[in-house]
Amino acid sequence: MVSVQITEVHVALTHCNPRWVRIYTEVIENELSRGNRVHLLDFSLLTFPKRRTVFFVGWLNRYKKLNRIQIWTPRPWHSFPKEISEDYQRYYQSELFSYFRDNQRSGRLAKKLISEQLRTITYLQKKYPTILSSSPCTKFYISNGRGTIHRTLMEILSEKAPEAKIQYLETAAPHNPLGDRYYLKDYPIHNRIARQIDIEKSKIDAEDVQSIATRWLEPRRQANSRTNYFSKKWDDELSYEPYKNVFFSSSTDEYWALGEMWHQDEWEDQYEAFDAIMSRLSNKGETSFVLRLHPNLLNKSTDFVRREFERVAWLRSRHEYLKVFFPHEAMNSYLLLDKADRVFVSISTIGLEASAMGKSVWTCCATSYDVIADVKKIWSMNELQLNDLEPWTVKSLAAKKYVAYTLLEGVPYSHSFKRIVVSRFLTFPFHSLLFRTLHVILRKIDLAKNVRLSKAQLENI
């Protein structure tokens, strides 16, 4: 009689919204169908602000009576760690940005967030190794999070269960014309090097690349497109000049906690890079420059927006021919691309789309596509001096292959939670009602202030 080896699977439940419950359901049901034992690590009460919802509890209760399911729901610890490594500071910055849209945010709410994150670290470091000892983990599923809880879990696993196979989960490309999917691989979705190596190795027919990429890229260029959140504010009837050199700013905060592979450039920030490039082009006789500020800037804190506008004002003071489109303006970014000779970005994915359009693109920072797409890197002043900044005949199929792979790489859903329709009332985390209410109010206030700031910047030109 052949014995079947049972795998001990741990699944870290760090999100409670219906989209993630759908992914967790797929993982759990697949492992149960293989006869494996599953340990659900329910962190809905440990993190701050608390994520637990009525909907999540109802879903989790489905698994409480199953023999091959164990559920661990930790509670906050009441002491703090003695030392915090410098690496964790980036994670704090990332989480401050997630909730307050500003890595320099201070005040009672911000201090509360950080103190609770410290408690979380302490608890996991003390308790999770015990869980691993009683039920050794041979496979571990974790969301591709950027928070302290994810970092701490990975550190404990590397020390206490180095043989465990780690599987990373993430939501796949939104509005996928090939059908809804989720990401499941043995490396994080933001591992820019590993992912691009996989894309280069993939065998996708050129005709399929062209047709699949077009189905996703073309709708994003249109106003009110369901595949592009910011397009609802565009006005395609606006007249504009055919600017030859187009610069796109980016939000870089979400990459602070993702390791050194995302911190390869030597610029102080994207504006220093743009200034150096404009100066170089001006010396070549160029006078047509436009900077499109990312519309998402309006969703940051007002203090952060003020600091960004100060940098933009500095840039404008140094380049008299520079035209700036501010975040509130209804300019379709793709209209700017149509007539451009050169496109410059920091990390923005519009650089990938511009390359797919056949435009010459230079990146000032590490991006998710700079290895496979036909773009050039200017990550330092030395690289800028060595680059002639002359447009070239772009191999647009490379960027389109990236898009096609992204749409194909996910795993199609197959289990019970194919569609989840639930009231917003059931998906609200009442354990953190006060924090989240204040958070929403602050966001609304900041958004209104930011729109006024953006309009004032335009009026002062």
Helices and strands as residue ranges (DSSP letters): E 8-13, H 18-33, E 37-42, H 54-61, E 69-72, H 87-100, H 108-134, E 139-143, H 148-160, E 165-171, E 181-185, H 192-201, H 206-220, G 229-233, E 245-248, G 253-255, G 260-262, H 270-283, E 289-292, G 295-299, H 302-318, E 322-325, H 333-338, E 342-345, H 350-356, E 360-363, E 376-377, H 381-386, H 396-408, E 411-412, G 424-427, G 430-432, H 433-459
